[in-house]
Amino acid sequence: MGAALALVDPSYAPRAQLALLAATAVACLAVSALAWARYRVARDPHLLWVAIGMGVLGVQLLGYGIVWPLRRPALPAGAILEVDHDDGISPLPVLAWQGAWLVAGMCLSLAVPWRDRRGRVPIRPAQVLAIAVVGLAVVQAFALLAIGTLREEPAWQLWGGPILTGHRFSLGPYGWVVGGLTVAALAVTSVREARHPGQAASSLHPWVAAACLIAVPAQVGTIVHPLQGLGGVQWGDVAQPLVPIVLFAGLLVSHRGELSRMRRATDRADEVLGGRAEIASMVAHEVRGPVSTIKGLAATTTSSYDKLSDAERKEFVGLIHAEAGRLLDVVDQTSLALKLDAGTLTFTRRRQALAPIVREAADAARTEAHPVTVELDEIEATVDRQWLAEAIRQVVDNAARYSPDDAPIEVQLRRKEGDVVIEVGDRGPGIPAERRDEVFRRFTTWRPPGYEDRSGSGLGLFICRALLAEHRGEVAVADLPGGGTMLQLRLPAEGWEGT
């Protein structure tokens, strides 16, 4: 493309085509260098194939589009078809150009593995380079053998205008075969890259798909009309530099997305580590009390066993049991909070009846002497049975811990304003409005007036809110009519399916 005027006037140098070829070659080499630099850091084979493929294309374009013409005075710089006054027209430059695109297309088609490579030996750069060099040598050898396939035919009309006054030029069978294979490789690569699951901001796949899609019509144009006009810049001339430009932009954007993702991961890791340090400090504080009590009771029982009455022994054993239960609660809550922080908790959501879940949670809670009343409507929602029950249990435990002995705890399940609402009410002193966000934080130390000495890890309501968030729900505090606190757990009844 871009050599038509060279056939009419060999002294004419199509500078626009030369500039486009030079831009394409430089852009391809820039893409290759950037992809290689990223591969050395990330060790992603996808980047390796892109680097080698575009490097081969850049070197070939530089050699046959610029260096070759400049060393042969009879050929205008930038021309694809070589004009020689003694031998006529040689198709070697355009055939070499086609071969380079074929090798590049094949490399890009291999960038996304055709089969699962997990557990296999990683692909090494030397292997990829060897494949590309061998492929280029093969198409180059066939190009040399096919030099005589270019034929001159009578002129014909395209869209009502002449392509070249007096003559039309065709690349022959070899050009059609290589061009067809190139178009097929680019089209298949575009589809596979577009369908690849890695569609995040840090993914290069959509950009490779777009670049291959742009390259397809340029290859089709070259197959059908090696000379597309009288020296003017054609679609194929413009499309070629667009391909590496799109890839270069994709590498920059995906690299920026990857950096942002890594920064978020680092921030998240810092947050998790900070949270774990906080949890470790809390565990040390909360565990010390029960362990000291258990140790003291055990020591007293051992040293004074014969002097203790049966009632006293039974009381000591009961106290040890209670402190062990308290210790176990701290361990369980700490473990669950760590998993929620790290995002490693597994949820299996399915649509199911909620009444049995709410009743199971209320029965499992440590309500001690508090009577529990449960009112349940027949409602279904998409939830994880285990973790929704755990969230409800944490709320009922909290109600029992911070309400007067023997005061009732009311649990209701109903539909409200299109959502599912689970309400847990107690007759405690309530939570002031300015404290209602604080009670959902990790390790909250605030206690209602009169309950300052109650033990607790400060994780119960934090766990409840985190579990509700995983169900796309929320938990809020409200005043109970007649005095007390009501915690409302709100879940979406419709509109999404969990997995």
C-alpha positions in Angstrom: 0.0 0.0 0.0 1.2 3.4 -0.8 3.4 2.5 -3.7 1.1 3.3 -6.6 2.8 6.5 -7.6 6.1 4.7 -7.5 4.9 2.6 -10.4 3.9 5.7 -12.3 7.0 7.9 -11.4 9.8 6.0 -9.6 11.4 9.3 -8.5 8.4 10.1 -6.3 8.8 9.3 -2.6 5.5 8.9 -0.8 6.5 10.6 2.4 3.1 10.1 4.1 3.4 6.3 3.7 7.0 6.4 4.8 6.0 8.3 7.9 3.2 5.8 8.7 5.5 2.8 8.2 8.1 4.4 10.4 5.5 5.2 13.0 4.2 1.7 12.9 7.6 0.2 13.3 8.6 2.4 16.2 5.3 1.9 17.9 5.6 -1.9 17.6 9.1 -1.8 19.1 7.8 0.5 21.9 5.0 -2.0 22.7 7.5 -4.8 22.6 9.8 -3.0 25.0 7.0 -2.0 27.4 5.4 -5.5 27.4 8.8 -7.1 28.0 9.5 -4.8 30.9 6.2 -5.7 32.5 6.8 -9.4 31.8 10.1 -9.2 33.7 8.2 -8.0 36.8 4.9 -9.9 36.5 6.1 -13.0 34.7 2.8 -13.2 32.9 3.1 -15.3 29.7 0.4 -13.2 28.1 2.8 -10.2 28.2 5.7 -12.3 26.8 3.8 -13.4 23.7 2.7 -9.8 23.1 6.3 -8.6 23.5 7.8 -11.1 21.0 5.0 -10.8 18.5 5.1 -7.0 18.3 8.9 -7.1 18.3 9.0 -9.4 15.3 6.5 -7.1 13.5 8.5 -4.0 14.3 11.8 -5.4 13.2 10.3 -6.7 9.9 8.5 -3.4 9.1 11.7 -1.4 9.9 13.7 -3.7 7.7 11.5 -3.9 4.6 9.6 -0.7 4.9 12.5 1.7 5.6 16.0 0.2 5.5 15.4 -1.9 2.4 14.1 0.9 0.2 16.7 3.4 1.4 19.5 1.0 0.2 17.9 0.5 -3.2 17.8 3.8 -5.1 15.4 2.5 -7.7 12.7 2.0 -5.0 11.0 5.0 -3.3 11.3 4.9 0.5 8.2 3.5 2.1 6.9 1.6 -0.9 5.7 -1.9 -0.3 6.1 -3.1 -3.9 9.6 -2.9 -5.2 10.1 -1.2 -8.6 13.2 -2.3 -10.5 13.9 -1.0 -14.0 15.6 -4.2 -15.0 13.4 -6.9 -13.3 10.0 -5.1 -13.2 8.0 -5.4 -10.1 9.1 -7.5 -7.1 6.5 -8.4 -4.4 9.1 -9.3 -1.8 8.5 -6.3 0.5 4.8 -6.8 0.7 5.1 -10.6 1.1 7.6 -10.0 3.9 5.3 -7.5 5.5 2.4 -10.1 5.3 4.6 -12.8 6.8 5.5 -10.5 9.7 1.8 -9.9 10.4 1.2 -13.6 10.2 3.9 -14.4 12.8 2.6 -11.5 15.0 -1.0 -12.8 14.7 0.1 -16.3 15.7 2.0 -15.0 18.7 -1.0 -13.0 19.8 -3.3 -16.0 19.3 -1.1 -18.0 21.7 -1.1 -15.3 24.4 -4.2 -16.8 25.9 -3.4 -20.5 26.5 -5.5 -23.0 24.5 -5.5 -25.4 27.4 -5.0 -25.3 31.2 -1.3 -24.9 31.9 -1.5 -25.2 35.7 1.1 -27.7 36.9 3.1 -27.5 33.7 6.6 -26.1 33.1 6.4 -22.3 32.7 7.0 -20.9 29.1 10.4 -19.4 28.8 11.3 -16.3 26.7 13.8 -18.3 24.7 11.1 -20.7 23.7 8.8 -18.0 22.5 11.5 -16.2 20.7 12.6 -19.4 19.0 9.0 -20.1 17.8 8.7 -16.6 16.4 12.1 -16.7 14.6 11.4 -20.1 13.1 7.9 -19.0 12.0 9.3 -15.8 10.4 12.1 -17.8 8.7 9.5 -20.2 7.2 7.2 -17.5 5.8 10.3 -15.6 4.6 11.5 -18.7 2.7 8.1 -19.1 1.1 8.0 -15.4 0.2 11.3 -15.8 -1.7 9.9 -18.8 -3.6 6.7 -16.9 -4.4 8.3 -13.8 -5.9 7.2 -14.7 -9.3 3.5 -15.0 -8.3 2.8 -11.3 -8.8 0.9 -10.8 -12.0 -0.2 -7.8 -14.0 -3.8 -7.6 -15.1 -6.1 -5.1 -16.8 -7.4 -2.3 -14.8 -10.8 -2.6 -13.1 -13.1 -0.3 -11.3 -13.6 -0.2 -7.5 -16.5 1.9 -6.1 -16.7 3.7 -9.5 -13.1 4.9 -9.7 -9.9 3.5 -11.1 -7.4 1.8 -8.8 -4.4 2.3 -11.1 -4.7 3.6 -14.6 -4.0 0.8 -17.0 -3.0 -2.0 -14.6 -4.0 -3.9 -11.5 -1.6 -5.9 -9.4 -2.4 -9.1 -7.4 -0.2 -11.0 -4.9 -1.1 -14.4 -6.3 -1.9 -17.6 -4.4 0.9 -17.2 -1.8 -0.3 -13.7 -0.8 -3.9 -14.9 -0.5 -2.9 -17.9 1.7 -0.7 -15.9 4.0 -3.2 -13.1 4.2 -6.0 -15.5 4.9 -4.1 -17.1 7.7 -3.2 -13.7 9.2 -6.9 -12.6 9.1 -8.0 -15.9 10.7 -5.3 -15.6 13.5 -6.2 -12.0 14.2 -10.0 -12.7 14.2 -9.7 -15.7 16.5 -7.4 -13.8 18.8 -9.8 -10.9 19.0 -12.7 -13.2 20.0 -10.7 -15.1 22.5 -9.2 -12.0 24.1 -12.6 -10.3 24.3 -14.2 -13.4 26.0 -11.3 -13.8 28.5 -12.6 -13.4 32.1 -9.9 -10.9 33.1 -11.9 -7.8 32.3 -10.8 -5.7 35.3 -9.1 -2.3 35.0 -5.7 -4.1 35.3 -6.4 -6.5 32.3 -4.8 -6.1 28.9 -7.1 -8.6 27.2 -9.8 -6.1 25.9 -7.0 -3.9 24.4 -5.5 -6.8 22.5 -8.9 -7.8 21.2 -9.5 -4.2 20.0 -6.0 -4.1 18.3 -6.6 -7.3 16.5 -10.0 -6.2 15.4 -8.5 -3.0 13.9 -5.8 -5.0 12.1 -8.2 -7.4 10.3 -9.5 -4.9 7.6 -6.0 -3.7 6.9 -5.0 -7.3 6.1 -8.1 -7.9 3.9 -7.4 -4.7 2.0 -3.8 -5.8 1.3 -4.9 -9.2 0.0 -7.5 -7.7 -2.4 -5.7 -4.6 -3.5 -1.9 -4.4 -2.8 -2.1 -0.9 -4.3 -5.0 1.0 -2.9 -4.7 4.4 -4.5 -2.5 6.9 -6.4 -0.2 7.7 -3.5 -2.9 8.8 -1.1 -3.1 7.5 2.5 -5.6 4.6 2.6 -7.4 2.9 5.5 -4.8 0.2 5.7 -2.1 2.7 6.0 -3.8 4.3 9.0 -4.9 1.1 10.6 -1.5 -0.4 10.9 0.0 2.2 13.3 -3.3 2.2 15.2 -2.7 -1.4 16.2 0.5 -0.8 18.2 -0.9 2.5 19.5 -3.9 0.7 21.0 -1.7 -1.9 22.5 0.6 0.7 23.9 -2.3 2.6 25.5 -3.6 -0.7 26.8 -0.3 -1.6 28.5 -0.2 1.9 30.1 -3.8 1.7 31.3 -3.6 -1.9 32.5 -0.3 -1.1 34.3 -1.9 1.8 36.0 -4.9 -0.4 37.0 -2.5 -3.0 38.3 -0.7 -0.5 40.4 -4.0 0.8 41.8 -5.0 -2.8 42.6 -1.7 -3.5 44.3 -2.0 -0.3 46.3 -5.5 -1.3 47.4 -4.3 -4.8 48.3 -1.4 -3.2 50.2 -3.8 -0.9 52.1 -6.1 -3.8 52.8 -3.2 -5.9 54.0 -2.1 -3.1 56.3 -5.6 -2.8 57.6 -5.9 -6.5 58.2 -2.6 -6.7 59.9 -3.5 -3.7 62.0 -6.8 -5.3 62.8 -5.1 -8.5 63.8 -2.7 -6.7 66.1 -5.7 -5.1 67.7 -7.5 -8.4 68.0 -4.4 -10.0 69.5 -4.2 -7.3 72.1 -7.9 -7.7 72.9 -7.6 -11.5 73.1 -4.7 -11.2 75.5 -6.8 -8.8 77.7 -10.0 -10.8 77.5 -8.4 -14.2 78.0 -6.4 -13.2 81.0 -9.5 -12.8 83.2 -11.1 -16.2 82.6 -7.8 -18.0 82.6 -6.8 -16.4 86.0 -10.2 -17.3 87.4 -10.1 -20.9 86.2 -6.6 -21.2 87.5 -7.5 -19.8 90.9 -10.6 -22.0 91.2 -8.7 -25.1 90.2 -5.8 -24.3 92.7 -8.3 -23.7 95.5 -10.2 -26.9 94.8 -7.0 -29.0 94.6 -5.5 -27.6 97.8 -8.7 -27.6 99.9 -10.6 -30.5 98.3 -11.1 -32.4 101.5 -12.2 -29.3 103.4 -14.8 -28.3 100.9 -18.4 -29.5 101.1 -20.1 -31.1 98.1 -22.1 -27.9 97.6 -18.9 -25.8 97.5 -17.2 -28.2 95.1 -20.2 -28.1 92.8 -20.2 -24.3 93.0 -16.5 -24.2 92.1 -17.0 -26.6 89.2 -19.9 -24.5 88.0 -17.8 -21.3 88.1 -15.0 -23.1 86.1 -17.6 -24.2 83.5 -18.9 -20.6 83.2 -15.4 -19.1 82.8 -14.5 -21.8 80.3 -17.6 -20.9 78.3 -16.7 -17.2 78.4 -13.2 -18.1 77.2 -14.6 -20.2 74.4 -16.8 -17.3 73.3 -13.9 -15.0 73.1 -11.9 -17.5 71.0 -14.9 -18.1 68.7 -15.6 -14.4 68.2 -12.0 -13.6 67.6 -11.7 -16.4 65.0 -14.8 -15.2 63.2 -13.7 -11.6 63.2 -10.3 -12.5 61.8 -12.0 -14.4 58.9 -14.4 -11.5 58.2 -11.5 -9.1 58.2 -9.5 -11.3 55.8 -12.5 -12.0 53.5 -11.9 -15.8 53.8 -15.4 -16.7 55.1 -17.3 -18.9 52.7 -21.0 -18.2 52.0 -23.4 -20.6 50.4 -26.6 -18.6 49.7 -29.9 -20.1 48.5 -33.5 -19.2 48.7 -35.1 -20.7 51.8 -37.6 -20.1 54.6 -36.3 -17.8 57.3 -38.5 -18.8 60.3 -36.6 -22.0 61.1 -33.3 -20.0 61.0 -34.5 -17.3 63.3 -35.9 -19.9 65.8 -32.6 -21.9 65.7 -30.6 -18.8 66.4 -32.8 -17.7 69.3 -32.5 -21.2 70.9 -28.7 -21.3 70.5 -28.2 -17.9 72.2 -27.0 -17.6 75.8 -30.1 -16.0 77.2 -29.7 -17.5 80.7 -32.7 -16.4 82.8 -34.2 -14.2 80.1 -37.5 -15.4 78.7 -37.5 -15.2 74.9 -40.7 -14.7 72.8 -40.5 -15.4 69.1 -43.0 -14.2 66.5 -42.4 -15.4 63.0 -44.0 -14.8 59.6 -43.6 -17.2 56.8 -41.0 -15.4 54.6 -38.3 -16.6 52.2 -35.1 -14.9 51.2 -31.7 -15.8 49.6 -29.4 -16.3 52.6 -26.6 -18.4 54.0 -28.3 -20.4 56.8 -25.3 -20.8 59.1 -24.1 -17.2 59.0 -27.5 -15.5 59.1 -28.2 -17.6 62.2 -24.8 -16.5 63.7 -25.7 -12.8 63.1 -29.0 -13.2 64.9 -27.5 -15.2 67.8 -24.9 -12.4 68.3 -27.7 -9.9 68.6 -29.8 -12.0 71.0 -26.6 -12.6 73.1 -26.0 -8.9 73.2 -29.6 -8.2 74.3 -29.3 -10.8 77.2 -26.0 -9.4 78.3 -27.2 -5.8 78.6 -30.7 -6.1 80.0 -32.0 -6.7 83.5 -32.2 -10.3 84.8 -35.5 -12.0 83.9 -36.4 -9.2 81.5 -38.0 -10.6 78.3 -36.3 -10.6 74.9 -38.6 -10.3 71.9 -37.6 -11.6 68.5 -39.8 -10.9 65.5 -39.6 -11.8 61.8 -41.7 -9.8 59.4 -41.8 -8.1 56.0 -41.6 -4.3 56.0 -41.5 -1.9 53.0 -40.5 -4.7 50.7 -37.6 -6.0 52.9 -37.3 -8.7 55.4 -36.8 -7.3 59.0 -35.7 -9.3 62.0 -36.2 -7.3 65.2 -34.6 -8.2 68.6 -35.8 -6.1 71.5 -34.7 -5.9 75.1 -35.7 -4.0 78.2 -32.2 -2.6 78.9 -31.3 1.1 79.4 -31.0 1.7 75.7 -28.3 3.2 73.5 -27.9 7.0 73.2 -28.1 8.3 69.6 -24.5 9.5 69.8 -23.3 6.0 70.6 -25.2 4.0 68.0 -22.4 3.9 65.4 -19.8 3.2 68.0 -21.4 0.0 69.3 -20.8 -1.6 65.8 -17.1 -0.9 65.8 -14.6 -3.6 66.6 -13.6 -3.8 70.3 -16.0 -1.2 71.4 -15.5 -0.5 75.1 -18.7 1.5 75.8 -21.2 -0.1 78.1 -24.7 1.1 79.1 -24.9 2.8 82.5 -25.1 0.1 85.2 -23.5 -2.5 83.0 -19.9 -1.3 83.0 -18.6 -4.4 84.6 -20.2 -6.8 82.1 -17.5 -8.8 80.2 -17.4 -9.0 76.4 -15.0 -8.8 73.6 -16.8 -5.9 71.9 -17.0 -7.9 68.7 -20.6 -9.2 68.7 -22.4 -6.3 66.9 -19.3 -5.8 64.6 -19.7 -9.5 63.5 -23.4 -9.0 63.1 -23.0 -6.0 60.8 -20.3 -7.7 58.7 -22.4 -10.8 58.2 -25.4 -8.7 57.3 -23.3 -6.8 54.8 -22.4 -10.1 53.1 -26.1 -10.6 52.6 -26.5 -7.1 51.2 -28.4 -6.1 54.4 -27.8 -3.8 57.3 -28.4 -3.6 61.0 -29.6 -0.5 62.9 -30.5 0.6 66.4 -33.9 1.9 67.4 -35.7 2.7 70.6 -38.2 0.1 71.9 -41.6 1.5 72.8 -41.9 1.5 76.6 -38.1 1.6 77.1 -35.3 -0.5 75.9 -33.3 -1.2 72.7 -34.4 -2.7 69.4 -31.9 -4.0 66.9 -33.3 -4.3 63.4 -31.7 -6.6 60.9 -32.9 -5.8 57.4 -32.4 -8.1 54.4 -33.5 -7.8 50.7 -36.4 -10.1 50.1 -36.1 -10.0 46.3 -33.8 -8.8 43.5 -30.6 -10.9 43.7 -29.4 -14.5 43.8 -26.4 -15.4 45.9 -23.8 -18.0 45.0 
